[in-house]
């Protein structure tokens, strides 16, 4: 299973929900409930160009146990053309929206549209999480008192005409598969699995698969702008959401008020270069995790050699996986994704050390918890459609993909060049290599005529390595780079320096000075 190249959800969810667990006194999911089990009855779709809002307090209730006391929650669903290049054919997708409004709102500027990335993650969920304010790594009151926070599930995601064509059993096999299939039989087995998934998705959707592209979703964003009554778009996009925002700016530069692109993706990077860059990013984060373990052994039970401890457990899991509740086996794949999951945030490092120590003691529950949060796997073994949508979007966006033989060669090269992460990220490209759908690549040029765009990069980001941030700002031509010298994936609103700069931009359109850098704390 390919690590989503623009994965983002964990930017705020872990830290935020850790706080909400204390706040609500109940168990809440780290990610959204499985879409098939979602009881959030979306309002009937409004006519094109309109949003008919209805109260939906059930959405925050189901996600986190309650809504924020100072907020109201309203939902709507709009219809958009399935294919914007043939908008008159009458075929439409539903796009679900949520509007979160501060009860003390004053001097309203407009809507702040938010997207968590993925691709495949729910913006409806993100808007709810962000509504709990700065105390829980949400959006500060200074911003919510001036903007409606509007989240949307992009086409194909969760509540918005979800693409669903990968079975729970196939996802279990993908995540549990040996992350670096060295033998030819292991490698061929992974090729066969991805080929089967592609054929089944093609049988269900056919030519419509390419309609889940970023370009189509960016055009949906302008329909959302009209539906909420904004003259111009104000947007906060994380991870893959930066690519979506950049695409919007290129397609609709005159409709941009302010875009914050946090955890930047470089659109000009090839599919192979993107995978290699991400492998190096996770390797750097793993190095930093190991150094942290050495310096804080009281918080890391696998110190002093955390790297060796993790690799030993992955190797053991490939030969003799520990069996957990219900007979579920903690295979090397599940251990690997527990590691990946933990590296998205510095706050996840302690959880990783604890999970590996528990696995050494024959207790895999913490490993499953971490990996399942990443995979959006519920305790009953069902999945959300995050990875169905992720694959559909990534493969529709990507025109040039290496073939199976090229991937096999890269697997060997990256194994030696980027230990632990290189080979798995190489074989992750198999998903799109054997994908049958068509392609609809996004643009990779300047956003000529757009207002200034704020691009935020984190020097220790594992998923979208820092070098992509200045590259995106440069490509757009109107980009202004803000650097956080911190760890983890994405920055806003984790530190006062970043928060103050982003808030000033959103509220007053004040861009940070050239070369602005924020310290780790």
C-alpha positions as CSV (number, residue, x, y, z in Angstrom):
1,X,0.0,0.0,0.0
2,X,1.4,3.3,-1.1
3,X,2.0,5.9,1.7
4,X,-0.2,8.8,0.6
5,X,2.3,11.2,-0.8
6,X,0.3,14.2,0.5
7,X,-1.1,12.6,3.6
8,X,-2.1,15.1,6.1
9,X,-4.8,14.2,8.5
10,X,-2.5,13.7,11.4
11,X,-1.4,17.4,11.3
12,X,-3.8,18.3,14.1
13,X,-5.9,15.2,14.8
14,X,-3.6,13.5,17.3
15,X,-2.8,16.5,19.4
16,X,-6.3,17.9,19.1
17,X,-8.0,14.6,20.0
18,X,-5.7,13.9,22.8
19,X,-7.1,17.0,24.3
20,X,-10.6,16.2,23.4
21,X,-10.4,12.8,25.1
22,X,-9.7,14.6,28.3
23,X,-12.3,17.2,27.6
24,X,-15.2,14.9,26.8
25,X,-14.4,12.1,29.1
26,X,-15.3,9.5,26.4
27,X,-13.5,7.5,23.8
28,X,-13.5,9.2,20.4
29,X,-11.9,8.0,17.1
30,X,-8.6,9.5,16.1
31,X,-10.1,9.6,12.6
32,X,-13.5,9.8,11.1
33,X,-15.9,6.8,11.5
34,X,-16.2,4.5,8.5
35,X,-18.3,6.1,5.8
36,X,-20.5,3.1,5.5
37,X,-21.4,3.4,9.1
38,X,-21.9,7.1,9.0
39,X,-25.2,8.3,10.5
40,X,-24.6,11.9,9.5
41,X,-27.6,12.3,7.3
42,X,-26.5,15.0,4.8
43,X,-29.2,17.5,3.8
44,X,-30.7,17.1,0.4
45,X,-28.5,18.6,-2.3
46,X,-29.3,22.2,-3.1
47,X,-29.7,23.6,-6.5
48,X,-26.5,24.5,-8.4
49,X,-24.9,27.6,-7.0
50,X,-26.7,27.6,-3.7
51,X,-26.1,26.2,-0.2
52,X,-29.2,25.4,1.8
53,X,-27.9,25.2,5.4
54,X,-29.5,23.1,8.1
55,X,-28.3,22.6,11.7
56,X,-26.2,19.5,12.2
57,X,-25.1,19.2,15.8
58,X,-25.0,15.4,15.3
59,X,-21.8,15.7,13.3
60,X,-19.5,17.0,16.1
61,X,-21.4,14.8,18.6
62,X,-20.5,11.7,16.6
63,X,-16.9,12.8,16.0
64,X,-15.8,14.1,19.4
65,X,-18.7,13.6,21.8
66,X,-20.0,17.2,21.6
67,X,-19.7,20.5,19.7
68,X,-17.6,23.4,21.0
69,X,-19.8,25.4,23.3
70,X,-19.2,28.7,21.5
71,X,-19.9,27.3,18.0
72,X,-22.9,26.5,15.8
73,X,-22.8,23.7,13.2
74,X,-24.8,23.8,9.9
75,X,-24.5,21.4,7.0
76,X,-25.4,21.5,3.3
77,X,-24.8,19.5,0.2
78,X,-24.3,21.0,-3.3
79,X,-24.3,19.4,-6.7
80,X,-21.3,19.8,-9.0
81,X,-20.8,18.5,-12.5
82,X,-19.0,15.1,-12.6
83,X,-16.9,16.4,-15.5
84,X,-16.4,20.2,-15.6
85,X,-15.3,19.9,-19.2
86,X,-18.8,18.6,-20.1
87,X,-20.8,20.3,-17.4
88,X,-24.0,20.3,-19.5
89,X,-24.5,16.6,-19.6
90,X,-26.5,16.6,-16.4
91,X,-24.3,14.1,-14.5
92,X,-23.4,15.4,-11.0
93,X,-21.6,14.5,-7.8
94,X,-22.7,15.6,-4.3
95,X,-20.3,17.7,-2.3
96,X,-21.0,17.8,1.5
97,X,-20.2,21.0,3.4
98,X,-20.2,22.0,7.0
99,X,-20.2,25.6,8.3
100,X,-18.9,26.3,11.8
101,X,-19.8,29.7,13.1
102,X,-18.6,31.4,16.3
103,X,-21.5,32.7,18.4
104,X,-19.4,35.9,19.0
105,X,-18.8,36.5,15.3
106,X,-18.4,40.1,14.4
107,X,-17.2,42.1,11.4
108,X,-17.4,39.0,9.3
109,X,-14.8,38.8,6.5
110,X,-16.3,35.7,4.8
111,X,-15.6,31.9,4.8
112,X,-12.4,30.1,5.6
113,X,-12.5,27.0,3.5
114,X,-10.4,24.2,5.0
115,X,-8.9,20.9,3.6
116,X,-6.9,18.4,5.6
117,X,-5.2,16.7,2.6
118,X,-4.8,13.0,2.0
119,X,-6.0,13.0,-0.7
120,X,-9.0,11.3,0.7
121,X,-9.4,12.9,4.2
122,X,-12.6,14.6,5.3
123,X,-12.7,18.4,5.4
124,X,-16.0,18.2,7.2
125,X,-14.3,16.4,10.0
126,X,-11.4,18.8,10.0
127,X,-13.7,21.8,10.4
128,X,-15.2,20.2,13.5
129,X,-11.8,19.4,15.0
130,X,-10.5,22.9,14.3
131,X,-13.6,24.5,15.9
132,X,-12.4,23.7,19.4
133,X,-10.0,26.6,19.4
134,X,-6.3,27.2,20.2
135,X,-6.4,25.3,23.5
136,X,-6.8,22.1,21.4
137,X,-4.6,23.1,18.4
138,X,-7.7,24.4,16.6
139,X,-8.2,27.7,14.9
140,X,-7.8,30.7,17.3
141,X,-10.9,32.7,18.4
142,X,-9.5,35.8,16.7
143,X,-10.0,34.0,13.4
144,X,-13.2,32.2,14.0
145,X,-14.8,35.4,15.2
146,X,-14.2,36.9,11.8
147,X,-14.8,33.9,9.5
148,X,-17.2,31.0,9.1
149,X,-15.1,27.8,9.0
150,X,-16.3,25.8,6.1
151,X,-15.1,22.2,5.6
152,X,-15.9,20.1,2.6
153,X,-15.5,16.4,1.7
154,X,-13.9,16.5,-1.8
155,X,-15.6,14.6,-4.5
156,X,-15.2,10.8,-3.9
157,X,-14.5,11.3,-0.2
158,X,-16.6,10.1,2.7
159,X,-20.0,12.0,2.4
160,X,-19.4,13.3,-1.1
161,X,-20.3,10.6,-3.6
162,X,-17.6,8.4,-2.1
163,X,-15.6,6.1,-4.4
164,X,-15.6,2.7,-2.9
165,X,-14.1,-0.3,-4.7
166,X,-11.5,-1.8,-2.3
167,X,-12.7,-4.4,0.1
168,X,-11.8,-4.5,3.8
169,X,-10.0,-7.8,3.2
170,X,-7.9,-6.3,0.4
171,X,-6.9,-3.3,2.6
172,X,-6.0,-5.7,5.5
173,X,-3.8,-7.6,3.1
174,X,-2.2,-4.4,1.7
175,X,-1.3,-2.9,5.1
176,X,-0.3,-6.2,6.5
177,X,1.9,-7.2,3.5
178,X,5.7,-7.3,4.0
179,X,6.8,-3.7,3.4
180,X,9.9,-4.7,1.5
181,X,9.0,-7.8,-0.6
182,X,12.5,-9.0,-1.4
183,X,11.8,-12.4,-3.0
184,X,10.3,-12.5,-6.4
185,X,7.3,-14.4,-5.1
186,X,6.6,-11.8,-2.5
187,X,7.0,-9.0,-5.0
188,X,4.8,-10.8,-7.6
189,X,2.1,-11.3,-4.9
190,X,2.0,-7.5,-4.3
191,X,1.8,-6.8,-8.0
192,X,-1.2,-9.3,-8.2
193,X,-2.9,-7.7,-5.3
194,X,-2.7,-4.2,-6.7
195,X,-3.7,-5.5,-10.2
196,X,-6.8,-7.1,-8.7
197,X,-7.7,-3.9,-6.9
198,X,-7.3,-1.8,-10.1
199,X,-9.4,-4.2,-12.1
200,X,-12.2,-4.2,-9.6
201,X,-12.2,-0.4,-9.4
202,X,-12.2,-0.2,-13.2
203,X,-15.1,-2.6,-13.4
204,X,-17.2,-0.4,-11.1
205,X,-16.2,3.1,-12.3
206,X,-14.6,2.8,-15.7
207,X,-13.8,6.1,-17.3
208,X,-15.2,7.9,-14.3
209,X,-12.1,7.2,-12.3
210,X,-10.2,10.1,-13.8
211,X,-13.0,12.4,-12.7
212,X,-11.7,12.3,-9.1
213,X,-8.7,14.4,-10.1
214,X,-7.4,17.4,-8.3
215,X,-8.3,19.6,-11.2
216,X,-11.9,18.6,-11.0
217,X,-11.9,19.2,-7.2
218,X,-10.3,22.6,-7.6
219,X,-13.2,23.6,-9.9
220,X,-15.6,22.3,-7.2
221,X,-13.9,24.7,-4.8
222,X,-15.0,27.6,-6.9
223,X,-18.5,26.3,-6.9
224,X,-18.3,26.2,-3.1
225,X,-17.1,29.8,-3.2
226,X,-20.3,30.8,-5.0
227,X,-22.5,28.6,-2.9
228,X,-21.4,30.3,0.4
229,X,-21.6,33.7,-1.2
230,X,-18.0,34.8,-1.1
231,X,-16.6,37.1,-3.7
232,X,-13.1,35.6,-3.3
233,X,-11.7,32.5,-1.6
234,X,-9.9,32.4,1.7
235,X,-8.4,28.9,2.2
236,X,-6.4,26.8,4.6
237,X,-5.0,23.7,3.1
238,X,-2.7,21.1,4.7
239,X,-0.4,18.6,3.0
240,X,-2.1,17.4,-0.3
241,X,-4.5,20.4,0.4
242,X,-1.5,22.6,-0.6
243,X,-1.5,21.0,-4.1
244,X,-5.3,21.5,-4.3
245,X,-4.9,25.1,-3.2
246,X,-2.1,25.7,-5.7
247,X,-4.2,24.2,-8.5
248,X,-7.1,26.5,-7.5
249,X,-4.9,29.5,-7.6
250,X,-3.7,28.7,-11.1
251,X,-7.2,28.0,-12.4
252,X,-8.9,30.9,-10.6
253,X,-6.2,33.5,-9.7
254,X,-8.6,36.5,-9.7
255,X,-10.8,34.7,-7.2
256,X,-8.1,34.3,-4.5
257,X,-8.3,36.5,-1.4
258,X,-5.8,34.5,0.7
259,X,-4.5,31.0,0.6
260,X,-2.5,29.3,3.4
261,X,-0.7,26.2,2.1
262,X,0.9,24.3,5.0
263,X,3.0,21.2,4.5
264,X,3.7,22.1,0.9
265,X,3.8,19.7,-2.0
266,X,5.9,20.7,-5.0
267,X,3.6,20.1,-8.1
268,X,6.6,20.0,-10.4
269,X,8.1,17.0,-8.7
270,X,7.7,13.7,-10.6
271,X,5.9,10.7,-9.2
272,X,9.2,8.9,-8.6
273,X,11.0,12.0,-7.1
274,X,8.0,12.5,-4.8
275,X,8.2,9.0,-3.5
276,X,11.9,9.2,-3.0
277,X,11.6,12.6,-1.3
278,X,9.0,11.2,1.1
279,X,11.2,8.2,1.9
280,X,14.0,10.5,2.8
281,X,11.7,12.6,4.9
282,X,10.5,9.7,7.0
283,X,14.2,8.5,7.3
284,X,15.1,11.9,8.7
285,X,12.1,11.8,11.1
286,X,13.1,8.3,12.2
287,X,16.7,9.6,12.9
288,X,15.3,12.4,14.9
289,X,13.0,10.0,16.8
290,X,16.1,7.9,17.7
291,X,18.0,10.9,18.9
292,X,15.1,11.9,21.0
293,X,15.0,8.4,22.5
294,X,18.7,8.7,23.4
295,X,18.3,12.1,25.0
296,X,15.1,11.2,27.0
297,X,15.4,7.5,28.0
298,X,12.8,8.1,30.8
299,X,10.2,8.7,28.1
300,X,11.4,6.1,25.6
301,X,11.5,2.5,26.9
302,X,13.4,1.3,23.8
303,X,16.4,3.5,24.4
304,X,19.4,3.6,23.9
305,X,19.2,2.0,20.4
306,X,15.6,2.8,19.3
307,X,16.4,2.1,15.6
308,X,17.7,-1.4,16.3
309,X,14.7,-2.1,18.5
310,X,12.2,-1.1,15.8
311,X,14.0,-2.9,13.0
312,X,14.3,-6.1,15.2
313,X,10.6,-6.1,15.7
314,X,9.8,-5.6,12.0
315,X,12.2,-8.5,11.2
316,X,10.7,-10.8,13.8
317,X,7.2,-9.9,12.7
318,X,8.0,-11.1,9.1
319,X,9.0,-14.5,10.4
320,X,6.8,-15.0,13.5
321,X,4.2,-12.2,14.0
322,X,2.8,-11.8,17.5
323,X,-0.9,-12.7,17.7
324,X,-3.3,-10.3,19.3
325,X,-7.0,-10.2,20.3
326,X,-9.2,-12.2,17.9
327,X,-6.3,-13.9,16.3
328,X,-5.1,-10.8,14.5
329,X,-1.4,-11.0,13.6
330,X,1.0,-8.1,14.0
331,X,2.8,-8.7,10.7
332,X,5.7,-6.7,9.6
333,X,3.4,-4.5,7.5
334,X,1.4,-3.5,10.5
335,X,4.5,-2.8,12.5
336,X,5.9,-0.6,9.7
337,X,2.7,1.4,9.4
338,X,2.7,1.9,13.2
339,X,6.1,3.5,12.7
340,X,4.9,5.6,9.8
341,X,1.8,6.7,11.8
342,X,3.9,7.8,14.7
343,X,6.4,9.9,12.7
344,X,3.8,12.4,11.5
345,X,4.0,14.3,14.8
346,X,6.6,14.7,17.4
347,X,3.9,13.9,20.0
348,X,3.7,10.4,18.4
349,X,7.3,9.5,19.3
350,X,6.5,8.5,22.8
351,X,3.7,6.3,21.6
352,X,6.0,4.6,19.2
353,X,8.5,3.7,21.9
354,X,5.8,2.4,24.1
355,X,4.2,0.3,21.3
356,X,7.5,-1.3,20.3
357,X,8.3,-2.1,23.9
358,X,4.9,-3.7,24.4
359,X,5.4,-5.7,21.2
360,X,8.7,-7.0,22.6
361,X,6.6,-8.2,25.5
362,X,4.2,-10.0,23.2
363,X,1.5,-7.4,23.4
364,X,0.6,-5.9,19.9
365,X,-2.4,-3.8,20.9
366,X,-0.6,-0.5,20.8
367,X,1.0,-1.3,17.4
368,X,-2.5,-2.0,16.0
369,X,-3.8,1.2,17.5
370,X,-1.2,3.3,15.8
371,X,-1.4,1.5,12.5
372,X,-5.2,1.5,12.5
373,X,-5.3,5.3,13.1
374,X,-3.2,5.7,10.0
375,X,-5.2,3.3,7.9
376,X,-8.6,4.5,9.2
377,X,-9.4,0.9,10.3
378,X,-12.2,0.6,12.8
379,X,-12.1,-2.0,15.7
380,X,-14.5,-4.2,13.8
381,X,-12.1,-4.4,10.8
382,X,-14.0,-2.1,8.5
383,X,-12.3,0.9,6.8
384,X,-13.3,4.4,5.7
385,X,-12.9,5.1,2.0
386,X,-9.8,7.2,2.6
387,X,-7.5,4.9,0.6
388,X,-10.1,4.2,-2.2
389,X,-10.2,8.0,-2.7
390,X,-6.5,8.4,-2.1
391,X,-5.6,5.9,-4.9
392,X,-8.2,7.3,-7.3
393,X,-7.0,10.9,-6.9
394,X,-3.2,10.1,-6.9
395,X,-3.5,7.9,-10.0
396,X,-5.8,10.3,-11.9
397,X,-3.3,13.1,-11.2
398,X,-0.2,11.2,-12.3
399,X,0.4,10.7,-16.0
400,X,4.0,9.4,-15.9
401,X,4.4,6.3,-13.6
402,X,7.3,3.8,-13.7
403,X,6.4,0.3,-14.9
404,X,6.7,-2.8,-12.7
405,X,10.2,-3.7,-13.8
406,X,11.4,-0.1,-13.1
407,X,9.9,-0.2,-9.7
408,X,11.6,-3.5,-8.9
409,X,14.9,-1.9,-9.8
410,X,14.2,1.2,-7.7
411,X,13.3,-1.0,-4.8
412,X,16.8,-2.5,-4.7
413,X,18.5,0.9,-5.2
414,X,16.5,2.7,-2.5
415,X,16.8,-0.2,-0.1
416,X,20.5,0.6,0.3
417,X,20.3,4.3,-0.2
418,X,17.4,5.0,2.2
419,X,17.3,2.2,4.9
420,X,13.9,1.1,6.2
421,X,11.8,3.5,4.1
422,X,13.2,3.5,0.6
423,X,12.1,0.0,-0.6
424,X,8.5,0.3,0.8
425,X,8.1,3.7,-0.8
426,X,9.4,2.3,-4.1
427,X,7.0,-0.6,-4.2
428,X,4.2,1.7,-3.1
429,X,4.3,3.1,-6.6
430,X,2.9,-0.2,-7.9
431,X,-0.6,1.0,-7.1
432,X,-0.6,3.6,-9.8
433,X,1.7,1.5,-12.1
434,X,-1.1,-1.0,-12.6
435,X,-4.0,1.4,-12.3
436,X,-6.4,1.2,-15.2
437,X,-8.0,4.7,-15.0
438,X,-7.3,7.7,-17.2
439,X,-5.3,10.7,-16.2
440,X,-6.1,14.4,-15.7
441,X,-2.8,16.1,-14.6
442,X,-2.8,19.3,-12.6
443,X,-1.1,22.5,-13.8
444,X,2.4,23.3,-12.7
445,X,2.9,27.0,-13.4
446,X,2.6,30.5,-11.8
447,X,-0.7,31.8,-10.4
448,X,-0.4,35.0,-12.4
449,X,-2.8,37.6,-11.2
450,X,-3.4,36.0,-7.8
451,X,-3.1,37.8,-4.5
452,X,0.0,36.8,-2.4
453,X,-0.2,33.2,-1.2
454,X,1.4,32.1,2.1
455,X,3.4,28.8,1.9
456,X,4.3,27.2,5.2
457,X,7.1,24.6,5.5
458,X,8.5,22.7,8.5
459,X,12.2,21.7,8.5
460,X,11.5,18.3,10.1
461,X,8.5,17.4,8.0
462,X,8.6,13.7,7.1
463,X,5.7,13.5,4.7
464,X,6.2,16.7,2.7
465,X,9.9,17.4,3.2
466,X,10.8,21.1,3.7
467,X,12.5,21.6,0.3
468,X,9.1,21.4,-1.3
469,X,7.9,24.5,0.4
470,X,10.2,27.0,-1.2
471,X,9.8,25.2,-4.5
472,X,6.0,25.7,-4.3
473,X,6.3,29.3,-3.3
474,X,8.7,29.9,-6.2
475,X,6.5,28.1,-8.7
476,X,3.4,30.1,-7.9
477,X,5.3,33.4,-8.4
478,X,3.2,35.1,-5.7
479,X,4.2,32.7,-2.9
480,X,5.7,34.0,0.3
481,X,7.5,31.3,2.4
482,X,7.1,31.0,6.2
483,X,9.5,28.5,7.8
484,X,9.0,26.6,11.0
485,X,12.2,25.0,12.4
486,X,10.2,22.2,14.0
487,X,9.3,18.6,13.8
488,X,6.3,16.8,12.3
489,X,3.9,17.3,9.4
490,X,2.5,20.9,9.1
491,X,2.8,23.8,11.5
492,X,-0.3,25.9,12.0
493,X,-1.4,26.6,14.7
494,X,1.2,24.7,16.8
495,X,3.5,27.6,17.8
496,X,2.8,31.3,18.6
497,X,5.2,32.5,15.9
498,X,3.5,30.6,13.1
499,X,0.1,31.3,14.5
500,X,0.6,35.0,14.7
501,X,2.0,35.2,11.2
502,X,-0.8,33.1,9.6
503,X,-3.5,34.9,11.6
504,X,-2.2,38.3,10.5
505,X,-2.3,37.1,6.9
506,X,-5.8,35.7,7.1
507,X,-7.3,38.6,8.9
508,X,-5.4,41.6,7.5
509,X,-3.7,40.2,4.4
510,X,-0.3,41.0,5.9
511,X,2.3,38.7,4.5
512,X,5.3,37.8,6.7
513,X,8.6,39.5,5.8
514,X,10.8,37.7,3.2
515,X,12.8,34.8,4.9
516,X,10.6,34.7,8.0
517,X,11.6,31.7,10.2
518,X,10.0,30.5,13.4
519,X,11.9,28.7,16.2
520,X,11.0,25.2,17.3
521,X,9.0,26.3,20.4
